[in-house]
Structures are given as C-alpha cells and as structure tokens.
Amino acid sequence: MLLLYLVLLLLVIVAFYLVVIGIGFRDEVKATFERDPAATSFVEVMLTYAGLHALIMHRIAHKLYTMKVPFIPRMISQFSRWVTGIEIHPGAVIAHGLFIDHGMGVVIGETAVIGNNVTLYQGVTLGGTGKERGKRHPTLGNDIVVGAGAKVLGNISIGDNVQIGANAVVIRDVPPNSTVVGVPGRIVRLEGKKVIGASLDHTSLPDPIAQALDRLQEEIDHIEHEMKDCRKK
C-alpha cells in the first residue's frame, strides 16, 4: 500500500511539473518542436531535453541573482552544469524562445544578453575576451542561429536574423540579416546578397595557420635563393 501511495505521489508531482513548466516555458517548448525534428511528444521534451532543463534552472538562479541572494544562484548554475552539460551564469539575461540543441559544452557568460527566438547548438560559447569588468559578453538580437562550436566573444552586438556558421569565432559587431563564417568571423552574406570575395562553402574556408606557414616557406625559399646568388658571386 505504501508503494502505491508513493507511485501516486510521484505521478502527481510529474503531472504538476508538466503543467507548470508547460505553461511557464511554452515559448521554449514550442521552439523545440519547431526547430528539432527529433522532438516527438510534449512529455518527451519536458522530461528529456537538457536545454529546457538548463533554462528552467537558469530562470530560478537569475531571479535569485537579481534579488542579490548570495552564493545560491551560482550553486544552482553549477548544479545545472553538472546535470545538463550547459553552463549559464545566473547574471545572463535571456528572453523567450531560446532553443539549445543537444547543449553539451554550451557556455553563456555573466553579462551576455540573448533576444527572442535564438538557437544555440552544442559547443557554443558566448564569452569574454579578458579580465575586464562590466559588460564584457556579447548581446544577441532576435531570430539568431549560432552553429555548433562557434565562439562569440567580447562586448559586441549581433543583429537580428543573423546566422553564425559552425566553429566561427566572432569578435566584432555583426549587422542584422547577415551570415558569418570563419576564423576570425567574416560576413559572407548581407541582406540576402553574397558578399564579393567571400564563400559560404565551409569545406573551402581558409586555414590561417596553413597560410602563415606558406608565407614562412616562401620567405625561406627567397633567403636560400639570395644566399645561392651570393655564393656564386
């Protein structure tokens, strides 16, 4: 009988969780179904999606953070990191409709600001560039997609409707309606038009290390050629 009561209590708790979270995070749940073809049911999303769980814990931590409650907000964020693999500082400001796909390795810094309907893939970092205080993390507008492994660093602004390619490193402001790829990030499409001299082909992106080695080899070849000429004289 006791076991039956415990099972009923568990079911009530789960049902309460589904109703309360489903209402409070309806924009995030809706975003999950819109942007993830693997999402098959409401219950599955509510119980198994780490990105949603991280956002739930962040809302709690952020509320306590704004109330100047010491220690506890960071403790919640670190517990969330341990459970979900997603680290969101309690000070980060996040609007509605954020979808964190897979999520493992995502880091969102203290002064980061995220607008509505943003999508972050695994390994994304919204970080700082040094030990400066104050606003030191990026501000993202609305309807932005940040590809897997991309790094958006520093106190920069990313405009609305921007797409950031996988593994890009963005360290400068990006205007609205742009596509950014590469290291460092560069705009390859603006207002729906391809930027001259840029390519969207990720497999053909330049390798800055290889380019530097090529230049070094050219210098070595030039010096060796000069030395041979000197010996001949």
C-alpha positions, -999 to 999 in steps of 0.1 A, spaced: 0 0 0 28 24 9 44 17 -25 11 25 -42 9 58 -24 45 66 -34 38 59 -70 6 81 -69 26 109 -53 53 106 -80 26 108 -107 11 139 -91 45 156 -89 53 148 -125 18 160 -137 23 192 -117 57 197 -132 44 192 -167 15 216 -163 35 244 -145 66 242 -167 45 237 -198 27 270 -191 58 289 -179 80 277 -207 55 274 -235 77 295 -259 107 273 -253 86 241 -257 71 255 -289 106 264 -302 118 228 -295 90 214 -317 96 240 -344 134 235 -346 141 199 -337 126 172 -360 136 146 -333 110 160 -309 81 137 -309 60 144 -279 53 170 -252 62 146 -224 95 136 -241 105 173 -245 96 182 -209 114 152 -193 144 146 -215 156 178 -232 187 191 -213 184 226 -230 150 231 -215 161 218 -181 191 242 -181 167 271 -189 144 262 -161 172 262 -136 186 294 -151 153 312 -146 153 303 -109 190 312 -105 186 345 -124 156 355 -102 176 349 -70 206 367 -86 185 398 -93 174 397 -57 210 399 -46 209 365 -29 245 354 -24 260 320 -33 228 301 -41 224 313 -77 259 301 -86 253 269 -68 222 263 -89 240 272 -121 268 248 -113 244 220 -104 227 227 -138 261 224 -155 268 191 -138 233 177 -148 230 191 -183 265 200 -195 253 235 -201 268 264 -181 247 296 -179 258 323 -155 229 335 -133 235 371 -144 229 363 -181 197 379 -195 177 355 -217 144 364 -234 118 339 -246 120 312 -272 157 301 -267 164 266 -281 196 249 -270 200 219 -293 220 190 -277 236 216 -255 267 198 -243 295 224 -238 274 255 -242 287 284 -221 268 317 -216 287 344 -197 275 367 -169 268 398 -189 255 381 -220 221 392 -233 200 369 -256 170 381 -275 139 362 -286 138 330 -307 176 323 -306 190 289 -314 223 277 -300 239 244 -310 264 223 -289 297 237 -280 287 274 -284 304 300 -262 291 334 -255 322 346 -236 345 374 -227 380 383 -240 398 392 -209 395 400 -172 378 434 -177 347 441 -155 314 455 -166 297 445 -198 322 420 -213 300 394 -231 280 396 -263 245 409 -269 224 388 -293 193 401 -310 163 382 -322 160 352 -345 197 343 -345 212 309 -351 247 301 -338 262 269 -352 280 241 -333 313 251 -318 310 288 -326 325 314 -303 311 348 -299 334 368 -277 336 402 -261 312 431 -256 298 430 -292 264 432 -307 249 406 -331 220 420 -350 186 404 -357 183 375 -382 220 366 -382 234 331 -389 268 322 -375 285 292 -390 298 262 -371 332 268 -354 332 305 -364 350 329 -340 331 363 -339 349 392 -322 333 422 -339 298 436 -343 276 419 -369 248 439 -387 213 424 -390 204 399 -417 239 386 -421 257 353 -423 291 350 -406 317 322 -411 354 315 -405 382 324 -381 380 352 -374 344 355 -384 337 375 -415 304 384 -432 297 364 -463 261 373 -469 244 406 -461 207 415 -467 203 383 -487 232 391 -511 265 374 -513 295 395 -502 320 397 -530 351 377 -524 335 355 -497 324 319 -498 297 300 -479 315 267 -486 327 256 -452 350 230 -467 368 257 -486 374 282 -457 410 295 -455 432 280 -428 451 309 -412 478 286 -398 485 270 -432 486 304 -448 511 316 -423 533 285 -429 531 290 -466 543 326 -462 571 315 -440 582 289 -465 582 315 -492 605 337 -471 628 307 -465 629 299 -502 637 336 -510 665 337 -485 680 305 -498 679 318 -533 696 350 -522 723 330 -504 730 309 -535 734 341 -556 758 355 -531 779 323 -532 781 324 -570 795 360 -568 
